[in-house]
Amino acid sequence: MHELVFATNNSHKIAEASAILGNHFHLISLKDIGCLEELPEDKPTIKENALQKARYIYERFGCDCFADDTGLIVDSLDGAPGVYSARYAGEDCNSQNNIRKLLENLNDKKDRRAQFKTVLALIHNGDEYFFEGVVKGVIMTEIHGKGGFGYDPVFRPDGYELSFAEMDSELKNKISHRALAIKALSFFLNA
């Protein structure tokens, strides 16, 4: 079994990625390799943030790793919150604060189209690779569901009547932006 560092301590992300990658890979977290510091994440794009985090781990710990960055891109907000999705309501905010600010900013907007975009940056044997997943949908007018995390309670993907937070993990793992990027990673690693 190949050991691979996922540059996160988010247990939701680790579980989602492990389920998709299957038995050929043993994912380990930042905590598992003794990395307890906050990873740098100050680049202007989602792709650059993912690569910055992966390089940070590879350069300091010398192990194959991948890092992700995700943004919620809302058309009528000129792409916001985008690269600032995790800290949209401020540095010390939480998901509820971010959702509240998003809904307030969309209050007078008719166009609620949005997309989640995840970019994974993989460093494997010293080489860098990128994998992307995008899910289009709409921002709902209120919170629906208690599952998921982040903006999941207000994002309804196209073709579904449920928000991400209302879906069971099996369905979400099949269609989510991160799942699509991890599937592309899995295909590459298993080729």
Residue pairs with C-beta under 8 A, 6 or more apart in sequence:
1 23
1 24
1 25
1 26
2 24
2 25
2 26
2 64
2 189
3 25
3 26
3 28
3 63
3 64
4 21
4 25
4 26
4 27
4 28
4 64
4 65
4 66
4 189
5 27
5 28
5 29
5 30
5 32
5 33
5 57
5 61
5 63
5 64
5 65
5 66
6 13
6 14
6 17
6 27
6 28
6 29
6 65
6 66
6 67
6 68
7 30
7 39
7 53
7 54
7 56
7 57
7 65
7 66
7 67
7 68
8 14
8 29
8 30
8 67
8 68
9 29
9 30
9 31
10 149
12 148
12 149
13 68
13 178
14 27
14 29
15 169
16 169
16 172
16 173
16 176
16 178
16 179
16 182
17 27
17 178
17 182
18 25
18 27
19 169
19 173
20 173
20 179
20 182
20 183
20 186
21 27
21 182
21 185
21 186
21 189
22 186
24 189
24 190
25 189
30 36
30 39
30 57
33 57
33 61
33 63
35 57
35 60
35 61
39 52
39 53
39 56
39 57
39 67
40 52
40 53
40 56
41 49
41 52
41 53
41 69
42 49
42 52
43 49
43 51
43 52
43 83
44 83
45 83
46 69
46 70
46 71
46 82
46 83
46 117
46 118
46 119
47 69
47 119
47 121
47 130
49 69
49 83
50 67
50 68
50 69
50 119
50 120
50 121
50 130
51 67
51 121
51 128
51 130
52 67
53 67
53 69
53 121
54 65
54 66
54 67
54 121
54 122
54 123
54 128
55 121
55 123
57 63
57 65
57 67
57 123
58 64
58 65
58 123
58 126
64 122
64 123
64 124
64 125
65 122
65 123
66 120
66 121
66 122
66 123
66 185
67 120
67 121
68 118
68 119
68 120
68 121
68 178
68 181
69 83
69 118
69 119
70 85
70 116
70 117
70 118
70 119
70 150
70 177
70 178
71 81
71 82
71 83
71 84
71 85
71 116
71 117
72 81
72 82
72 85
72 102
72 114
72 115
72 116
72 150
72 151
72 155
73 79
73 80
73 82
73 114
73 115
73 116
73 117
74 80
74 81
74 102
74 106
74 112
74 113
74 114
74 139
75 111
75 113
75 114
76 106
76 109
76 110
76 111
76 112
76 113
77 105
77 106
77 109
80 88
80 105
81 88
81 98
81 102
85 98
85 150
85 151
86 98
86 150
87 93
87 98
88 97
88 98
88 101
88 102
89 97
89 98
89 100
89 101
90 97
93 101
95 149
95 150
95 151
98 150
98 151
99 143
99 151
99 153
99 154
102 139
102 151
102 154
103 139
103 141
103 142
103 154
106 112
106 139
112 138
112 139
112 140
112 141
113 136
113 137
113 138
114 136
114 137
114 138
114 139
114 155
115 134
115 135
115 136
115 137
115 177
116 134
116 135
116 137
116 151
116 155
116 176
116 177
117 132
117 133
117 134
117 177
118 132
118 133
118 134
118 177
118 178
118 180
118 181
119 130
119 131
119 132
119 181
120 130
120 131
120 132
120 181
120 182
120 184
120 185
121 128
121 129
121 130
122 128
122 129
122 130
122 131
122 185
122 188
123 129
124 189
129 188
131 181
131 182
131 184
131 185
131 188
132 180
132 181
132 184
133 176
133 177
133 178
133 179
133 180
133 181
133 182
133 183
133 184
134 177
134 180
135 157
135 158
135 175
135 176
135 177
135 180
136 157
136 158
137 155
137 156
137 157
137 158
137 160
138 155
138 156
138 158
139 151
139 154
139 155
140 154
140 155
140 156
140 163
142 154
143 153
143 154
143 165
144 153
144 154
144 156
144 162
144 163
144 165
144 166
145 152
145 153
145 162
145 163
145 164
145 165
145 166
145 167
146 153
146 165
147 164
147 165
147 166
147 167
147 168
147 169
147 172
148 163
148 164
148 165
148 167
148 172
151 164
152 163
152 164
152 165
152 172
153 163
153 164
153 165
154 163
155 163
155 164
156 162
156 163
156 164
157 164
157 175
160 167
160 175
164 172
164 176
172 179
173 179
